[in-house]
Amino acid sequence: MVDSEAALTFESMKADLIRSFPGQFALICGQRLMGVYATLDEAMVATSEAFDEYLPAGMPVLISEIAEQVSVRITATPHRKPVVKAAATKRAPARP
């Protein structure tokens, strides 16, 4: 099912990716191939790091297995959690 810009990008690159990286995982954001990873876990970590470092929150991504018959395809739109400041805790005074 091709239903996003990233999915269309993957489909347009699929033949080349299969020749070069069969069985690995492609990370795509919009029209850009962000990287190819040996495992799904590595692709997910790379996605998290990309959002921490340079991708804007809410930017949809696609992680797809590189295969003729894709069995793993993840689409996500990560959002940053709001930073919550820890409440100050009162400590009992030290006893002499």
PDB file of N, CA, C and O in Angstrom:
ATOM      1  N   MET A   1       0.844  -1.189   0.000  1.00  0.00           N
ATOM      2  CA  MET A   1       0.000   0.000   0.000  1.00  0.00           C
ATOM      3  C   MET A   1       0.884   1.245   0.000  1.00  0.00           C
ATOM      4  O   MET A   1       1.703   1.430   0.900  1.00  0.00           O
ATOM      5  N   VAL A   2       0.721   2.067  -0.979  1.00  0.00           N
ATOM      6  CA  VAL A   2       1.498   3.296  -1.102  1.00  0.00           C
ATOM      7  C   VAL A   2       0.565   4.454  -0.766  1.00  0.00           C
ATOM      8  O   VAL A   2      -0.322   4.801  -1.545  1.00  0.00           O
ATOM      9  N   ASP A   3       0.785   5.056   0.427  1.00  0.00           N
ATOM     10  CA  ASP A   3      -0.154   6.081   0.851  1.00  0.00           C
ATOM     11  C   ASP A   3       0.519   7.318   1.446  1.00  0.00           C
ATOM     12  O   ASP A   3      -0.154   8.161   2.040  1.00  0.00           O
ATOM     13  N   SER A   4       1.823   7.431   1.294  1.00  0.00           N
ATOM     14  CA  SER A   4       2.505   8.600   1.827  1.00  0.00           C
ATOM     15  C   SER A   4       3.669   8.966   0.916  1.00  0.00           C
ATOM     16  O   SER A   4       4.082   8.185   0.059  1.00  0.00           O
ATOM     17  N   GLU A   5       4.180  10.160   1.123  1.00  0.00           N
ATOM     18  CA  GLU A   5       5.341  10.592   0.342  1.00  0.00           C
ATOM     19  C   GLU A   5       6.523   9.654   0.569  1.00  0.00           C
ATOM     20  O   GLU A   5       7.227   9.300  -0.376  1.00  0.00           O
ATOM     21  N   ALA A   6       6.741   9.251   1.823  1.00  0.00           N
ATOM     22  CA  ALA A   6       7.846   8.343   2.127  1.00  0.00           C
ATOM     23  C   ALA A   6       7.648   6.982   1.458  1.00  0.00           C
ATOM     24  O   ALA A   6       8.604   6.392   0.955  1.00  0.00           O
ATOM     25  N   ALA A   7       6.417   6.488   1.450  1.00  0.00           N
ATOM     26  CA  ALA A   7       6.144   5.200   0.800  1.00  0.00           C
ATOM     27  C   ALA A   7       6.363   5.289  -0.707  1.00  0.00           C
ATOM     28  O   ALA A   7       6.896   4.360  -1.314  1.00  0.00           O
ATOM     29  N   LEU A   8       5.956   6.394  -1.308  1.00  0.00           N
ATOM     30  CA  LEU A   8       6.205   6.598  -2.744  1.00  0.00           C
ATOM     31  C   LEU A   8       7.707   6.660  -3.024  1.00  0.00           C
ATOM     32  O   LEU A   8       8.183   6.116  -4.021  1.00  0.00           O
ATOM     33  N   THR A   9       8.437   7.320  -2.150  1.00  0.00           N
ATOM     34  CA  THR A   9       9.893   7.401  -2.296  1.00  0.00           C
ATOM     35  C   THR A   9      10.509   6.016  -2.211  1.00  0.00           C
ATOM     36  O   THR A   9      11.365   5.662  -3.022  1.00  0.00           O
ATOM     37  N   PHE A  10      10.072   5.221  -1.217  1.00  0.00           N
ATOM     38  CA  PHE A  10      10.594   3.853  -1.083  1.00  0.00           C
ATOM     39  C   PHE A  10      10.321   3.051  -2.354  1.00  0.00           C
ATOM     40  O   PHE A  10      11.212   2.375  -2.868  1.00  0.00           O
ATOM     41  N   GLU A  11       9.116   3.124  -2.848  1.00  0.00           N
ATOM     42  CA  GLU A  11       8.762   2.356  -4.049  1.00  0.00           C
ATOM     43  C   GLU A  11       9.617   2.769  -5.242  1.00  0.00           C
ATOM     44  O   GLU A  11       9.983   1.930  -6.065  1.00  0.00           O
ATOM     45  N   SER A  12       9.934   4.057  -5.340  1.00  0.00           N
ATOM     46  CA  SER A  12      10.755   4.516  -6.463  1.00  0.00           C
ATOM     47  C   SER A  12      12.204   4.045  -6.351  1.00  0.00           C
ATOM     48  O   SER A  12      12.900   3.946  -7.362  1.00  0.00           O
ATOM     49  N   MET A  13      12.663   3.756  -5.137  1.00  0.00           N
ATOM     50  CA  MET A  13      14.037   3.309  -4.897  1.00  0.00           C
ATOM     51  C   MET A  13      14.152   1.799  -4.709  1.00  0.00           C
ATOM     52  O   MET A  13      15.254   1.253  -4.662  1.00  0.00           O
ATOM     53  N   LYS A  14      13.023   1.142  -4.605  1.00  0.00           N
ATOM     54  CA  LYS A  14      12.982  -0.259  -4.179  1.00  0.00           C
ATOM     55  C   LYS A  14      13.903  -1.175  -4.980  1.00  0.00           C
ATOM     56  O   LYS A  14      14.645  -1.954  -4.381  1.00  0.00           O
ATOM     57  N   ALA A  15      13.882  -1.113  -6.284  1.00  0.00           N
ATOM     58  CA  ALA A  15      14.704  -2.021  -7.106  1.00  0.00           C
ATOM     59  C   ALA A  15      16.192  -1.845  -6.798  1.00  0.00           C
ATOM     60  O   ALA A  15      16.912  -2.832  -6.646  1.00  0.00           O
ATOM     61  N   ASP A  16      16.654  -0.607  -6.706  1.00  0.00           N
ATOM     62  CA  ASP A  16      18.058  -0.353  -6.382  1.00  0.00           C
ATOM     63  C   ASP A  16      18.396  -0.810  -4.968  1.00  0.00           C
ATOM     64  O   ASP A  16      19.461  -1.381  -4.734  1.00  0.00           O
ATOM     65  N   LEU A  17      17.494  -0.560  -4.031  1.00  0.00           N
ATOM     66  CA  LEU A  17      17.731  -0.983  -2.648  1.00  0.00           C
ATOM     67  C   LEU A  17      17.815  -2.509  -2.544  1.00  0.00           C
ATOM     68  O   LEU A  17      18.662  -3.040  -1.826  1.00  0.00           O
ATOM     69  N   ILE A  18      16.941  -3.205  -3.259  1.00  0.00           N
ATOM     70  CA  ILE A  18      16.954  -4.674  -3.225  1.00  0.00           C
ATOM     71  C   ILE A  18      18.279  -5.206  -3.786  1.00  0.00           C
ATOM     72  O   ILE A  18      18.839  -6.164  -3.253  1.00  0.00           O
ATOM     73  N   ARG A  19      18.768  -4.596  -4.838  1.00  0.00           N
ATOM     74  CA  ARG A  19      20.057  -5.040  -5.407  1.00  0.00           C
ATOM     75  C   ARG A  19      21.203  -4.831  -4.420  1.00  0.00           C
ATOM     76  O   ARG A  19      22.091  -5.677  -4.314  1.00  0.00           O
ATOM     77  N   SER A  20      21.190  -3.716  -3.701  1.00  0.00           N
ATOM     78  CA  SER A  20      22.315  -3.361  -2.830  1.00  0.00           C
ATOM     79  C   SER A  20      22.172  -3.794  -1.380  1.00  0.00           C
ATOM     80  O   SER A  20      23.171  -4.077  -0.719  1.00  0.00           O
ATOM     81  N   PHE A  21      20.945  -3.849  -0.877  1.00  0.00           N
ATOM     82  CA  PHE A  21      20.741  -4.071   0.561  1.00  0.00           C
ATOM     83  C   PHE A  21      19.602  -5.046   0.862  1.00  0.00           C
ATOM     84  O   PHE A  21      18.761  -4.742   1.708  1.00  0.00           O
ATOM     85  N   PRO A  22      19.543  -6.195   0.208  1.00  0.00           N
ATOM     86  CA  PRO A  22      18.405  -7.098   0.447  1.00  0.00           C
ATOM     87  C   PRO A  22      18.328  -7.540   1.907  1.00  0.00           C
ATOM     88  O   PRO A  22      19.337  -7.864   2.533  1.00  0.00           O
ATOM     89  N   GLY A  23      17.099  -7.542   2.428  1.00  0.00           N
ATOM     90  CA  GLY A  23      16.869  -8.011   3.792  1.00  0.00           C
ATOM     91  C   GLY A  23      17.179  -7.006   4.881  1.00  0.00           C
ATOM     92  O   GLY A  23      16.963  -7.286   6.060  1.00  0.00           O
ATOM     93  N   GLN A  24      17.686  -5.832   4.506  1.00  0.00           N
ATOM     94  CA  GLN A  24      17.965  -4.806   5.501  1.00  0.00           C
ATOM     95  C   GLN A  24      16.756  -3.871   5.611  1.00  0.00           C
ATOM     96  O   GLN A  24      15.691  -4.161   5.065  1.00  0.00           O
ATOM     97  N   PHE A  25      16.923  -2.755   6.315  1.00  0.00           N
ATOM     98  CA  PHE A  25      15.800  -1.863   6.587  1.00  0.00           C
ATOM     99  C   PHE A  25      16.134  -0.436   6.176  1.00  0.00           C
ATOM    100  O   PHE A  25      17.170   0.105   6.562  1.00  0.00           O
ATOM    101  N   ALA A  26      15.253   0.165   5.394  1.00  0.00           N
ATOM    102  CA  ALA A  26      15.429   1.539   4.931  1.00  0.00           C
ATOM    103  C   ALA A  26      14.641   2.481   5.830  1.00  0.00           C
ATOM    104  O   ALA A  26      13.502   2.199   6.204  1.00  0.00           O
ATOM    105  N   LEU A  27      15.265   3.599   6.168  1.00  0.00           N
ATOM    106  CA  LEU A  27      14.602   4.667   6.906  1.00  0.00           C
ATOM    107  C   LEU A  27      14.424   5.822   5.947  1.00  0.00           C
ATOM    108  O   LEU A  27      15.401   6.351   5.416  1.00  0.00           O
ATOM    109  N   ILE A  28      13.171   6.220   5.719  1.00  0.00           N
ATOM    110  CA  ILE A  28      12.851   7.272   4.764  1.00  0.00           C
ATOM    111  C   ILE A  28      11.999   8.337   5.431  1.00  0.00           C
ATOM    112  O   ILE A  28      11.065   8.042   6.177  1.00  0.00           O
ATOM    113  N   CYS A  29      12.347   9.580   5.142  1.00  0.00           N
ATOM    114  CA  CYS A  29      11.582  10.717   5.641  1.00  0.00           C
ATOM    115  C   CYS A  29      11.275  11.596   4.437  1.00  0.00           C
ATOM    116  O   CYS A  29      12.181  12.181   3.843  1.00  0.00           O
ATOM    117  N   GLY A  30      10.012  11.690   4.080  1.00  0.00           N
ATOM    118  CA  GLY A  30       9.629  12.470   2.900  1.00  0.00           C
ATOM    119  C   GLY A  30      10.224  11.861   1.646  1.00  0.00           C
ATOM    120  O   GLY A  30       9.979  10.694   1.344  1.00  0.00           O
ATOM    121  N   GLN A  31      11.005  12.642   0.912  1.00  0.00           N
ATOM    122  CA  GLN A  31      11.636  12.170  -0.319  1.00  0.00           C
ATOM    123  C   GLN A  31      13.099  11.785  -0.098  1.00  0.00           C
ATOM    124  O   GLN A  31      13.851  11.620  -1.059  1.00  0.00           O
ATOM    125  N   ARG A  32      13.498  11.643   1.153  1.00  0.00           N
ATOM    126  CA  ARG A  32      14.913  11.424   1.473  1.00  0.00           C
ATOM    127  C   ARG A  32      15.149  10.065   2.130  1.00  0.00           C
ATOM    128  O   ARG A  32      14.486   9.715   3.106  1.00  0.00           O
ATOM    129  N   LEU A  33      16.088   9.314   1.592  1.00  0.00           N
ATOM    130  CA  LEU A  33      16.549   8.084   2.223  1.00  0.00           C
ATOM    131  C   LEU A  33      17.518   8.499   3.313  1.00  0.00           C
ATOM    132  O   LEU A  33      18.598   9.015   3.025  1.00  0.00           O
ATOM    133  N   MET A  34      17.136   8.276   4.568  1.00  0.00           N
ATOM    134  CA  MET A  34      17.948   8.699   5.707  1.00  0.00           C
ATOM    135  C   MET A  34      19.072   7.712   5.997  1.00  0.00           C
ATOM    136  O   MET A  34      20.123   8.093   6.513  1.00  0.00           O
ATOM    137  N   GLY A  35      18.845   6.439   5.662  1.00  0.00           N
ATOM    138  CA  GLY A  35      19.873   5.436   5.906  1.00  0.00           C
ATOM    139  C   GLY A  35      19.325   4.038   5.701  1.00  0.00           C
ATOM    140  O   GLY A  35      18.118   3.829   5.576  1.00  0.00           O
ATOM    141  N   VAL A  36      20.252   3.083   5.669  1.00  0.00           N
ATOM    142  CA  VAL A  36      19.916   1.669   5.554  1.00  0.00           C
ATOM    143  C   VAL A  36      20.579   0.965   6.722  1.00  0.00           C
ATOM    144  O   VAL A  36      21.749   1.210   7.014  1.00  0.00           O
ATOM    145  N   TYR A  37      19.838   0.089   7.396  1.00  0.00           N
ATOM    146  CA  TYR A  37      20.299  -0.532   8.630  1.00  0.00           C
ATOM    147  C   TYR A  37      20.124  -2.041   8.559  1.00  0.00           C
ATOM    148  O   TYR A  37      19.184  -2.544   7.945  1.00  0.00           O
ATOM    149  N   ALA A  38      21.038  -2.748   9.191  1.00  0.00           N
ATOM    150  CA  ALA A  38      21.036  -4.213   9.154  1.00  0.00           C
ATOM    151  C   ALA A  38      19.842  -4.804   9.896  1.00  0.00           C
ATOM    152  O   ALA A  38      19.333  -5.858   9.515  1.00  0.00           O
ATOM    153  N   THR A  39      19.392  -4.131  10.952  1.00  0.00           N
ATOM    154  CA  THR A  39      18.281  -4.666  11.746  1.00  0.00           C
ATOM    155  C   THR A  39      17.203  -3.599  11.946  1.00  0.00           C
ATOM    156  O   THR A  39      17.451  -2.401  11.803  1.00  0.00           O
ATOM    157  N   LEU A  40      16.020  -4.064  12.273  1.00  0.00           N
ATOM    158  CA  LEU A  40      14.917  -3.155  12.581  1.00  0.00           C
ATOM    159  C   LEU A  40      15.249  -2.316  13.806  1.00  0.00           C
ATOM    160  O   LEU A  40      14.950  -1.123  13.843  1.00  0.00           O
ATOM    161  N   ASP A  41      15.866  -2.934  14.810  1.00  0.00           N
ATOM    162  CA  ASP A  41      16.245  -2.191  16.016  1.00  0.00           C
ATOM    163  C   ASP A  41      17.179  -1.029  15.685  1.00  0.00           C
ATOM    164  O   ASP A  41      17.006   0.074  16.206  1.00  0.00           O
ATOM    165  N   GLU A  42      18.168  -1.271  14.821  1.00  0.00           N
ATOM    166  CA  GLU A  42      19.094  -0.207  14.437  1.00  0.00           C
ATOM    167  C   GLU A  42      18.359   0.924  13.715  1.00  0.00           C
ATOM    168  O   GLU A  42      18.665   2.097  13.929  1.00  0.00           O
ATOM    169  N   ALA A  43      17.411   0.584  12.878  1.00  0.00           N
ATOM    170  CA  ALA A  43      16.637   1.607  12.159  1.00  0.00           C
ATOM    171  C   ALA A  43      15.786   2.418  13.124  1.00  0.00           C
ATOM    172  O   ALA A  43      15.629   3.626  12.943  1.00  0.00           O
ATOM    173  N   MET A  44      15.239   1.778  14.138  1.00  0.00           N
ATOM    174  CA  MET A  44      14.409   2.492  15.112  1.00  0.00           C
ATOM    175  C   MET A  44      15.257   3.420  15.982  1.00  0.00           C
ATOM    176  O   MET A  44      14.834   4.532  16.297  1.00  0.00           O
ATOM    177  N   VAL A  45      16.437   2.972  16.366  1.00  0.00           N
ATOM    178  CA  VAL A  45      17.343   3.827  17.135  1.00  0.00           C
ATOM    179  C   VAL A  45      17.758   5.033  16.288  1.00  0.00           C
ATOM    180  O   VAL A  45      17.792   6.157  16.788  1.00  0.00           O
ATOM    181  N   ALA A  46      18.069   4.808  15.028  1.00  0.00           N
ATOM    182  CA  ALA A  46      18.452   5.903  14.128  1.00  0.00           C
ATOM    183  C   ALA A  46      17.311   6.909  13.989  1.00  0.00           C
ATOM    184  O   ALA A  46      17.551   8.116  13.931  1.00  0.00           O
ATOM    185  N   THR A  47      16.083   6.422  13.935  1.00  0.00           N
ATOM    186  CA  THR A  47      14.923   7.313  13.854  1.00  0.00           C
ATOM    187  C   THR A  47      14.840   8.195  15.088  1.00  0.00           C
ATOM    188  O   THR A  47      14.644   9.406  14.984  1.00  0.00           O
ATOM    189  N   SER A  48      14.989   7.589  16.246  1.00  0.00           N
ATOM    190  CA  SER A  48      14.944   8.338  17.499  1.00  0.00           C
ATOM    191  C   SER A  48      16.043   9.389  17.543  1.00  0.00           C
ATOM    192  O   SER A  48      15.797  10.535  17.918  1.00  0.00           O
ATOM    193  N   GLU A  49      17.254   9.002  17.159  1.00  0.00           N
ATOM    194  CA  GLU A  49      18.374   9.944  17.164  1.00  0.00           C
ATOM    195  C   GLU A  49      18.152  11.085  16.172  1.00  0.00           C
ATOM    196  O   GLU A  49      18.503  12.230  16.457  1.00  0.00           O
ATOM    197  N   ALA A  50      17.578  10.783  15.023  1.00  0.00           N
ATOM    198  CA  ALA A  50      17.317  11.828  14.023  1.00  0.00           C
ATOM    199  C   ALA A  50      16.347  12.868  14.574  1.00  0.00           C
ATOM    200  O   ALA A  50      16.528  14.064  14.347  1.00  0.00           O
ATOM    201  N   PHE A  51      15.331  12.427  15.289  1.00  0.00           N
ATOM    202  CA  PHE A  51      14.380  13.381  15.855  1.00  0.00           C
ATOM    203  C   PHE A  51      15.003  14.175  16.989  1.00  0.00           C
ATOM    204  O   PHE A  51      14.675  15.345  17.187  1.00  0.00           O
ATOM    205  N   ASP A  52      15.906  13.541  17.736  1.00  0.00           N
ATOM    206  CA  ASP A  52      16.590  14.272  18.804  1.00  0.00           C
ATOM    207  C   ASP A  52      17.535  15.319  18.246  1.00  0.00           C
ATOM    208  O   ASP A  52      17.734  16.366  18.862  1.00  0.00           O
ATOM    209  N   GLU A  53      18.128  15.046  17.073  1.00  0.00           N
ATOM    210  CA  GLU A  53      19.180  15.908  16.553  1.00  0.00           C
ATOM    211  C   GLU A  53      18.729  16.926  15.517  1.00  0.00           C
ATOM    212  O   GLU A  53      19.132  18.087  15.594  1.00  0.00           O
ATOM    213  N   TYR A  54      17.893  16.522  14.535  1.00  0.00           N
ATOM    214  CA  TYR A  54      17.646  17.480  13.460  1.00  0.00           C
ATOM    215  C   TYR A  54      16.287  17.418  12.784  1.00  0.00           C
ATOM    216  O   TYR A  54      15.922  18.374  12.099  1.00  0.00           O
ATOM    217  N   LEU A  55      15.540  16.378  12.935  1.00  0.00           N
ATOM    218  CA  LEU A  55      14.224  16.353  12.278  1.00  0.00           C
ATOM    219  C   LEU A  55      13.190  17.046  13.148  1.00  0.00           C
ATOM    220  O   LEU A  55      13.198  16.887  14.369  1.00  0.00           O
ATOM    221  N   PRO A  56      12.302  17.813  12.530  1.00  0.00           N
ATOM    222  CA  PRO A  56      11.267  18.483  13.323  1.00  0.00           C
ATOM    223  C   PRO A  56      10.228  17.487  13.841  1.00  0.00           C
ATOM    224  O   PRO A  56       9.912  16.497  13.180  1.00  0.00           O
ATOM    225  N   ALA A  57       9.715  17.766  15.017  1.00  0.00           N
ATOM    226  CA  ALA A  57       8.661  16.929  15.583  1.00  0.00           C
ATOM    227  C   ALA A  57       7.477  16.915  14.630  1.00  0.00           C
ATOM    228  O   ALA A  57       7.161  17.923  13.998  1.00  0.00           O
ATOM    229  N   GLY A  58       6.831  15.770  14.534  1.00  0.00           N
ATOM    230  CA  GLY A  58       5.667  15.640  13.677  1.00  0.00           C
ATOM    231  C   GLY A  58       5.985  15.284  12.234  1.00  0.00           C
ATOM    232  O   GLY A  58       5.070  15.161  11.420  1.00  0.00           O
ATOM    233  N   MET A  59       7.246  15.116  11.900  1.00  0.00           N
ATOM    234  CA  MET A  59       7.654  14.750  10.539  1.00  0.00           C
ATOM    235  C   MET A  59       7.469  13.240  10.367  1.00  0.00           C
ATOM    236  O   MET A  59       8.135  12.468  11.056  1.00  0.00           O
ATOM    237  N   PRO A  60       6.589  12.800   9.470  1.00  0.00           N
ATOM    238  CA  PRO A  60       6.357  11.366   9.317  1.00  0.00           C
ATOM    239  C   PRO A  60       7.564  10.652   8.709  1.00  0.00           C
ATOM    240  O   PRO A  60       8.263  11.190   7.850  1.00  0.00           O
ATOM    241  N   VAL A  61       7.786   9.425   9.181  1.00  0.00           N
ATOM    242  CA  VAL A  61       8.880   8.600   8.673  1.00  0.00           C
ATOM    243  C   VAL A  61       8.350   7.214   8.323  1.00  0.00           C
ATOM    244  O   VAL A  61       7.277   6.798   8.759  1.00  0.00           O
ATOM    245  N   LEU A  62       9.144   6.523   7.523  1.00  0.00           N
ATOM    246  CA  LEU A  62       8.835   5.156   7.136  1.00  0.00           C
ATOM    247  C   LEU A  62      10.082   4.311   7.358  1.00  0.00           C
ATOM    248  O   LEU A  62      11.176   4.681   6.933  1.00  0.00           O
ATOM    249  N   ILE A  63       9.913   3.178   8.023  1.00  0.00           N
ATOM    250  CA  ILE A  63      10.952   2.156   8.095  1.00  0.00           C
ATOM    251  C   ILE A  63      10.374   0.964   7.354  1.00  0.00           C
ATOM    252  O   ILE A  63       9.291   0.483   7.687  1.00  0.00           O
ATOM    253  N   SER A  64      11.102   0.486   6.345  1.00  0.00           N
ATOM    254  CA  SER A  64      10.599  -0.625   5.547  1.00  0.00           C
ATOM    255  C   SER A  64      11.686  -1.667   5.340  1.00  0.00           C
ATOM    256  O   SER A  64      12.850  -1.348   5.101  1.00  0.00           O
ATOM    257  N   GLU A  65      11.269  -2.920   5.439  1.00  0.00           N
ATOM    258  CA  GLU A  65      12.152  -4.004   5.059  1.00  0.00           C
ATOM    259  C   GLU A  65      12.436  -3.853   3.563  1.00  0.00           C
ATOM    260  O   GLU A  65      11.563  -3.454   2.792  1.00  0.00           O
ATOM    261  N   ILE A  66      13.647  -4.172   3.171  1.00  0.00           N
ATOM    262  CA  ILE A  66      14.020  -4.092   1.761  1.00  0.00           C
ATOM    263  C   ILE A  66      13.883  -5.495   1.174  1.00  0.00           C
ATOM    264  O   ILE A  66      14.763  -6.341   1.332  1.00  0.00           O
ATOM    265  N   ALA A  67      12.769  -5.719   0.500  1.00  0.00           N
ATOM    266  CA  ALA A  67      12.454  -7.036  -0.063  1.00  0.00           C
ATOM    267  C   ALA A  67      11.371  -6.876  -1.119  1.00  0.00           C
ATOM    268  O   ALA A  67      10.630  -5.894  -1.118  1.00  0.00           O
ATOM    269  N   GLU A  68      11.285  -7.860  -2.030  1.00  0.00           N
ATOM    270  CA  GLU A  68      10.204  -7.854  -3.021  1.00  0.00           C
ATOM    271  C   GLU A  68       8.852  -7.902  -2.316  1.00  0.00           C
ATOM    272  O   GLU A  68       7.959  -7.107  -2.611  1.00  0.00           O
ATOM    273  N   GLN A  69       8.712  -8.838  -1.386  1.00  0.00           N
ATOM    274  CA  GLN A  69       7.496  -8.963  -0.579  1.00  0.00           C
ATOM    275  C   GLN A  69       7.805  -8.427   0.814  1.00  0.00           C
ATOM    276  O   GLN A  69       8.319  -9.161   1.658  1.00  0.00           O
ATOM    277  N   VAL A  70       7.503  -7.180   1.060  1.00  0.00           N
ATOM    278  CA  VAL A  70       7.806  -6.540   2.343  1.00  0.00           C
ATOM    279  C   VAL A  70       6.908  -7.120   3.423  1.00  0.00           C
ATOM    280  O   VAL A  70       5.684  -7.134   3.288  1.00  0.00           O
ATOM    281  N   SER A  71       7.535  -7.602   4.507  1.00  0.00           N
ATOM    282  CA  SER A  71       6.743  -8.134   5.621  1.00  0.00           C
ATOM    283  C   SER A  71       6.773  -7.204   6.834  1.00  0.00           C
ATOM    284  O   SER A  71       5.976  -7.362   7.759  1.00  0.00           O
ATOM    285  N   VAL A  72       7.691  -6.235   6.830  1.00  0.00           N
ATOM    286  CA  VAL A  72       7.768  -5.271   7.931  1.00  0.00           C
ATOM    287  C   VAL A  72       7.799  -3.871   7.343  1.00  0.00           C
ATOM    288  O   VAL A  72       8.690  -3.521   6.569  1.00  0.00           O
ATOM    289  N   ARG A  73       6.813  -3.082   7.724  1.00  0.00           N
ATOM    290  CA  ARG A  73       6.754  -1.681   7.305  1.00  0.00           C
ATOM    291  C   ARG A  73       6.138  -0.896   8.449  1.00  0.00           C
ATOM    292  O   ARG A  73       5.022  -1.176   8.885  1.00  0.00           O
ATOM    293  N   ILE A  74       6.882   0.090   8.926  1.00  0.00           N
ATOM    294  CA  ILE A  74       6.426   0.899  10.056  1.00  0.00           C
ATOM    295  C   ILE A  74       6.342   2.349   9.605  1.00  0.00           C
ATOM    296  O   ILE A  74       7.304   2.900   9.070  1.00  0.00           O
ATOM    297  N   THR A  75       5.198   2.956   9.820  1.00  0.00           N
ATOM    298  CA  THR A  75       5.065   4.390   9.591  1.00  0.00           C
ATOM    299  C   THR A  75       4.781   5.030  10.939  1.00  0.00           C
ATOM    300  O   THR A  75       4.021   4.498  11.748  1.00  0.00           O
ATOM    301  N   ALA A  76       5.398   6.171  11.166  1.00  0.00           N
ATOM    302  CA  ALA A  76       5.221   6.842  12.453  1.00  0.00           C
ATOM    303  C   ALA A  76       5.383   8.340  12.275  1.00  0.00           C
ATOM    304  O   ALA A  76       6.045   8.811  11.350  1.00  0.00           O
ATOM    305  N   THR A  77       4.774   9.061  13.168  1.00  0.00           N
ATOM    306  CA  THR A  77       4.938  10.504  13.241  1.00  0.00           C
ATOM    307  C   THR A  77       5.316  10.827  14.676  1.00  0.00           C
ATOM    308  O   THR A  77       4.452  11.160  15.487  1.00  0.00           O
ATOM    309  N   PRO A  78       6.596  10.731  14.995  1.00  0.00           N
ATOM    310  CA  PRO A  78       7.032  10.965  16.375  1.00  0.00           C
ATOM    311  C   PRO A  78       6.838  12.413  16.808  1.00  0.00           C
ATOM    312  O   PRO A  78       6.942  13.346  16.011  1.00  0.00           O
ATOM    313  N   HIS A  79       6.559  12.565  18.071  1.00  0.00           N
ATOM    314  CA  HIS A  79       6.422  13.882  18.688  1.00  0.00           C
ATOM    315  C   HIS A  79       7.279  13.897  19.942  1.00  0.00           C
ATOM    316  O   HIS A  79       7.401  12.890  20.638  1.00  0.00           O
ATOM    317  N   ARG A  80       7.860  15.030  20.215  1.00  0.00           N
ATOM    318  CA  ARG A  80       8.653  15.171  21.431  1.00  0.00           C
ATOM    319  C   ARG A  80       7.727  15.313  22.623  1.00  0.00           C
ATOM    320  O   ARG A  80       6.689  15.972  22.558  1.00  0.00           O
ATOM    321  N   LYS A  81       8.130  14.676  23.713  1.00  0.00           N
ATOM    322  CA  LYS A  81       7.376  14.842  24.954  1.00  0.00           C
ATOM    323  C   LYS A  81       7.737  16.194  25.552  1.00  0.00           C
ATOM    324  O   LYS A  81       8.885  16.627  25.463  1.00  0.00           O
ATOM    325  N   PRO A  82       6.768  16.858  26.159  1.00  0.00           N
ATOM    326  CA  PRO A  82       7.107  18.129  26.799  1.00  0.00           C
ATOM    327  C   PRO A  82       8.056  17.874  27.968  1.00  0.00           C
ATOM    328  O   PRO A  82       7.953  16.865  28.666  1.00  0.00           O
ATOM    329  N   VAL A  83       8.966  18.797  28.159  1.00  0.00           N
ATOM    330  CA  VAL A  83       9.913  18.668  29.265  1.00  0.00           C
ATOM    331  C   VAL A  83       9.198  19.046  30.544  1.00  0.00           C
ATOM    332  O   VAL A  83       8.635  20.135  30.664  1.00  0.00           O
ATOM    333  N   VAL A  84       9.228  18.134  31.496  1.00  0.00           N
ATOM    334  CA  VAL A  84       8.585  18.372  32.777  1.00  0.00           C
ATOM    335  C   VAL A  84       9.679  18.568  33.807  1.00  0.00           C
ATOM    336  O   VAL A  84      10.530  17.701  34.002  1.00  0.00           O
ATOM    337  N   LYS A  85       9.648  19.710  34.459  1.00  0.00           N
ATOM    338  CA  LYS A  85      10.652  19.981  35.486  1.00  0.00           C
ATOM    339  C   LYS A  85      10.262  19.235  36.751  1.00  0.00           C
ATOM    340  O   LYS A  85       9.099  19.214  37.153  1.00  0.00           O
ATOM    341  N   ALA A  86      11.262  18.626  37.365  1.00  0.00           N
ATOM    342  CA  ALA A  86      11.018  17.893  38.607  1.00  0.00           C
ATOM    343  C   ALA A  86      10.709  18.891  39.715  1.00  0.00           C
ATOM    344  O   ALA A  86      11.329  19.950  39.816  1.00  0.00           O
ATOM    345  N   ALA A  87       9.745  18.529  40.533  1.00  0.00           N
ATOM    346  CA  ALA A  87       9.387  19.382  41.655  1.00  0.00           C
ATOM    347  C   ALA A  87      10.508  19.323  42.688  1.00  0.00           C
ATOM    348  O   ALA A  87      11.114  18.276  42.914  1.00  0.00           O
ATOM    349  N   ALA A  88      10.767  20.465  43.303  1.00  0.00           N
ATOM    350  CA  ALA A  88      11.792  20.505  44.350  1.00  0.00           C
ATOM    351  C   ALA A  88      11.309  19.696  45.540  1.00  0.00           C
ATOM    352  O   ALA A  88      10.151  19.788  45.946  1.00  0.00           O
ATOM    353  N   THR A  89      12.188  18.925  46.076  1.00  0.00           N
ATOM    354  CA  THR A  89      11.830  18.125  47.253  1.00  0.00           C
ATOM    355  C   THR A  89      12.471  18.737  48.475  1.00  0.00           C
ATOM    356  O   THR A  89      13.606  19.213  48.433  1.00  0.00           O
ATOM    357  N   LYS A  90      11.731  18.717  49.556  1.00  0.00           N
ATOM    358  CA  LYS A  90      12.267  19.254  50.805  1.00  0.00           C
ATOM    359  C   LYS A  90      12.995  18.138  51.523  1.00  0.00           C
ATOM    360  O   LYS A  90      12.521  17.005  51.605  1.00  0.00           O
ATOM    361  N   ARG A  91      14.144  18.486  52.035  1.00  0.00           N
ATOM    362  CA  ARG A  91      14.909  17.521  52.809  1.00  0.00           C
ATOM    363  C   ARG A  91      14.854  17.932  54.272  1.00  0.00           C
ATOM    364  O   ARG A  91      14.815  19.111  54.625  1.00  0.00           O
ATOM    365  N   ALA A  92      14.853  16.922  55.083  1.00  0.00           N
ATOM    366  CA  ALA A  92      14.884  17.188  56.521  1.00  0.00           C
ATOM    367  C   ALA A  92      16.262  17.757  56.879  1.00  0.00           C
ATOM    368  O   ALA A  92      17.269  17.349  56.299  1.00  0.00           O
ATOM    369  N   PRO A  93      16.310  18.679  57.815  1.00  0.00           N
ATOM    370  CA  PRO A  93      17.615  19.247  58.201  1.00  0.00           C
ATOM    371  C   PRO A  93      18.514  18.137  58.758  1.00  0.00           C
ATOM    372  O   PRO A  93      18.050  17.186  59.388  1.00  0.00           O
ATOM    373  N   ALA A  94      19.806  18.294  58.502  1.00  0.00           N
ATOM    374  CA  ALA A  94      20.772  17.312  58.985  1.00  0.00           C
ATOM    375  C   ALA A  94      20.828  17.383  60.507  1.00  0.00           C
ATOM    376  O   ALA A  94      20.743  18.463  61.091  1.00  0.00           O
ATOM    377  N   ARG A  95      20.969  16.235  61.135  1.00  0.00           N
ATOM    378  CA  ARG A  95      21.061  16.190  62.598  1.00  0.00           C
ATOM    379  C   ARG A  95      22.541  16.223  63.002  1.00  0.00           C
ATOM    380  O   ARG A  95      23.387  15.578  62.383  1.00  0.00           O
ATOM    381  N   PRO A  96      22.822  16.984  64.046  1.00  0.00           N
ATOM    382  CA  PRO A  96      24.230  17.071  64.485  1.00  0.00           C
ATOM    383  C   PRO A  96      24.729  15.787  65.108  1.00  0.00           C
ATOM    384  O   PRO A  96      25.886  15.711  65.521  1.00  0.00           O
TER     385      PRO A  96
END
